[in-house]
Amino acid sequence: MTDNDTRGSPYAPHTQTETAAMLDAVGVDSEEALFDIPEGVRFSDGFGIEPGSEREIRREIERTLSRNEDLTELLGRGHYDHYVPSLVDHLADRSEFLTSYTQYQPEVAQGFLQALFEYQSMLVELTGLDVANCSMYDAATALGEAATLAQRVRSISGDRVLVPAHVAPGRRGVLENYAAGAGVTVESYPMDDGAVDTDALEGQIGEGVAMVYAETPTVRGVIEESLSAVGEVADDHDVLFCLGSDPVALALLEEPASVGADVVIGDASTLGLGRSYGMGLGMFATREDYLRQVPGRLVGAGDDDSGRRAYTLTLQTREQHIRKERATSNICTNQAWVALRTAIHAAWLGPDGLADLAEECVRYPQDLAARLDEIEGVQAPVHDRHHFREFLARTDQPATAVAADLRERGYAVHDVGEHLLGICVTERTAETIDDFVEAMAEVAP
């Protein structure tokens, strides 16, 4: 009998002989006997999927995908479509990156660890803060982790977290899930023309507040102009100031550390991933004072025994897979491969390219809003503010009807209120704007 006859799978480490020996050692006849699956949930039927050749399967997939609507998507609200250079795919698809899980063994993962260290370094440079982890699930979980961190590090007790009235429902929902387990309540503070109402915030921030959260740009695309004031209010009340943003915006907007931010969270996959409809990359940066409280992975740099620079995961004792009873977080994995893609994309752009991209994200919505505002029955932008990527437009006609008519003409926008449309434009959709303006002129009056 050859080795090929005894090996069950090219991806399994054991031959059939070795598997039989292990089963005999534990006293069972089959691998199935190791699992106690109740009859009520056991699936014993077939899936009804007929086998086919590669060519047949490709044809079937093409037929299925051809049923999708061919829409130009001017959608934003957390999912943004920036051009991802082919270099990102070519490098990130190397087998040593694709097959690597968490880099527990530094002796075999130096390349990936170095890439993650560079990712952390980029976030430190963009935020002005001292420490960034090497990624989290998404922006929403990063916000939840910031809230629980605020409870741990605040010098006086607090069980309230304040967030803007304008915040993505999904992001707030995840925060509330975190808050429920930690005994925290989430409250909204008012907005003034799409930005923070600082007077109202100061009146609300009183005793018992552990953290105040603000965003720039906001879910409505507004660039927040009062971040320093928010930071001062938070500092006056010994409250942690958490700021939400993203790497593209941070290339142009105020540095978070300069306005008093203690934690910066957001979606770093605005670089490297493109629009992914749910999958993201949570960024998390904070002050060195909170180093041992940072959730998720941290890559550190040092020297090996021969004096060469070396990288390793560090300070893992704060994580639940090391010390469950004293862990600071239940997150003990990350989006390492997506963080790799973000780092590659950022390095490909360089400082000047990243700043140029950010400037486009201001110019495109400004120009589009001005053109829409000339259409009868449309006011754009709704908020008299600077915008980044996206903005709200008010329509005299019901927004649902306008969005439906635009969809028939091949354009997808967000219906966010009775007479409010959310419209997003990036370099990927800028070339379609002339036709979109014509379509809006047809359906809005």
C-alpha positions, 0 to 999 in steps of 0.5 A: 500500500502506497502513502497515497493510499493511506493519506485521506486528504492532501490538507490533513496531516495524518494517514489513514493508519495514523488516524486508526491508531488514534481512534483505537487509543481513545476507544472508538471505531470512527471519527464520527463517534467523537461527536455527539450530534442530537438527532433533532439537528443532525443533517443526513440528507443530501444538498441536491447540488449536482456535480459538474465540470469546471466549465459547467460550473463557471457557466452556471455562476455567470448566469446567476451573476448576470441576474444582478442589477447593473447599477452605478452605486453612489452609496456611502454611510460606512462603505466606500469604493476607492480604487485598489491598485492591482499591486495590492492583490498581487502581493496580498495573494502570496501564499505565505500571507493567505495561509497564515493565521495569527502569527503566534510563531515569530520565527516563521512569520517575520514577513507578516509581522513586519507588515503588521508593524508597518500598518500600526506605524502608519496609524500612529503617524496619521493619528498622532497617538502613541499606540495602534493595534494591528487591527480589529473586526470592524469600526463598530467593535472598535467603538465597543472596545473603546467604551469598555476601555473607558470604564477601566481607565477612567479615574472616577466611576462612570456608566454612561457613553455619549454618542452623536444623534447622527451615528450609523445604526449598525455601529450604535447597535454593536456599541449597545451590545457591548454596553449591555454586558458591561453595565453601560448606558448609551445616550445621544447628544444633539447635533447642530446643522450636522455637527456637534452641538457643543453647548448641548454636549457640555450640558449633558456630559455631567457626572457618570459619563465615561466616554464621549464619542464624535466622528469626522467625517460623520455618517452624513459626510460632514467634516466636524469643525468643533473637535477641539471644543469636544476634547476640551469638554471631555478633558474638563470632566475627566471623560475619555474622548473617542474619535471616529475617522478613517485613514483617508480622511486623517490624511487631510483633517485635523490630527486626532492627538492635537484635538485631545482624542484619547482613542481613535477608531474607525474603518481602515479598509477604506484603503486596500479593500474597496466597497465590501458591504459588511466586511471591514477592518477596525482600527484602534489607536490610543495613548501610551498610558493605556498600552496594557488595556489595548484590545486585540493584537499588538506587534512589537519590534526588538532585536533577536539574539544575534542583534537583528531586528525582529518582530513578535506579538506582544503583551498578550496577557491582557487577552482572554486566550491567555488569562480568561479571568483577568482579560481586558477584552474578549477579542483575541483575533484580528483582520490581519490579511485586510490590515496587510492590504491596507498597509500595502495600499497606503505604502503604494500611495505614499504621503502625497498620494494619500493627501491627493486622494483625500482632497478629491474626497472633498472636491467631488462632493462639493462639486456634485452638491453645487450642481444638484442644488441648481435643479428645481426641487433639490437642495444640496447639501442639506448641511452648510458644512464642508463634506467628505465623500458624501452629503445629504440632499433634500428633495421636494418629492418624497425621497423614497420615490426619487430613489426608486426613479433613480434606480430605474435609471441605473443609480443607487442612492440612500433614502435616509429620510422622508425628503432626504437622500444620501449621495456619495462620490469617490474617484471610482464614480466621478466619471458618472456624475454628468449622467447622474445629474441629468437623471436627477433633473428628470426625476426630482422636480 
